[in-house]
Amino acid sequence: MKVAIIGGTGYGAIELIRFLYNHPYAEIEAVISHSQSGRVLGAVYPHTDGLLEKPLEELVVEELAERVEVVFFATPPAVSKDLAPQFVERDVKCIDLSGDFRLTSPTDYQEWYGSPAADESYLKTAVYGLSEIYAQEVAGAKLIANPGCYPTATLLGLLPAVHAGLIEDRSIIVDAKSGVSGAGRGTSPSTHYPEMNENLKAYKLGQHKHIPEIEQILTRTAGHPVQVTFSTHLIPMTRGIMSTIYADLTRQVSTNEIIEVFKAFYREQPFVRIRMNGELPATREVYGSNYCDIGIHADKRTGKLTIISVIDNLVKGASGQAIQNMNLLKGWDVTTGLNYLPIYP
């Protein structure tokens, strides 16, 4: 199957290329980059030199739609909302790694992203591609909204507890930390090396655009409105997200009992690994992989549940999950092209 990547020189795109290069059933037909068109990929990313000889291309929708079955959008916000519908209308499946189709409400998108939303009909029909939760919907989708990195880690950690009624959903606090690659390849004062090195900073408190995405899925699962306190931090490392989640338990329950609930919830999901009692995951243990590792602690003294969820933000939080969704879309085993051990150390 031939695929294309639009927005072909960002970190998300280069991770798509890394996994698709060894995918047994998918072939990269085109990589689209307006800013670098005409150059070969190896001139932008030397580590790919000699591996993908096709030049980066300008986008011509009608022509590209004749050449490929699936298009990945690794673009900034407010780009795919206009382009993806043009491919869907031509029967090309789209997997969008930006946030343009994640929120079903145009008003919410305008408020949190600060620009007009996509056509509402596409917001309503796009499938939210949290692979472990919405696999059946993804399999029949034409347009897949790949989840954000923070929501992937947070929702995979929270949804089993919310589904089982183990926590008071009004008490949820999320303390999430991300490596700097989550900010993209562009430079800014906040990600400049002298500013970031040996430093830890919180940002966008109460304003992060992933808040409504998380609340939308929790609300859908709980069956009533759910709001969370969500704090994000940048840490001086390249990859990884750790989402530390706190919530009040609805009843006295042991850590081992909750672990069994989580294991049952994800028993058929090869990319979610639940740690044993007393074991907590670290970002290094999922580095470069499509795994989400989850650790759990129920505190009898305080009646609170702590959940630690870790992912690689560029893989499970972006490109790896996009390929997992492509596998679901085509009816292939979800591990196809993704079944790699994490890089360690």
Secondary structure, 3 states (H helix, E strand, C coil): CEEEEECCCCHHHHHHHHHHCCCCCCEEEEEECCCCCCCEHHHHCHHHCCCCCCECECCCHHHHHCCCCEEEECCCCCCHHHHHHHHHCCCCEEEECCCCCCCCCHHHHHHHHCCCCCCHHHHHHCEECCCCCCHHHHHCCCEEECCCHHHHHHHHHHHHHHHCCCECHHHCEEEEEECHHHHCCCCCCCCCHHHHCCCCEEECCCCCCCHHHHHHHHHHHHCCCCCCEEEEEECCCCCCEEEEEEEEECCCCCHHHHHHHHHHHCCCCCCEEECCCCCCCCHHHHCCCCCEEEEEEEECCCCEEEEEEEECCCHHHHHHHHHHHHHHHHCCCCCCCCCCCCCCC
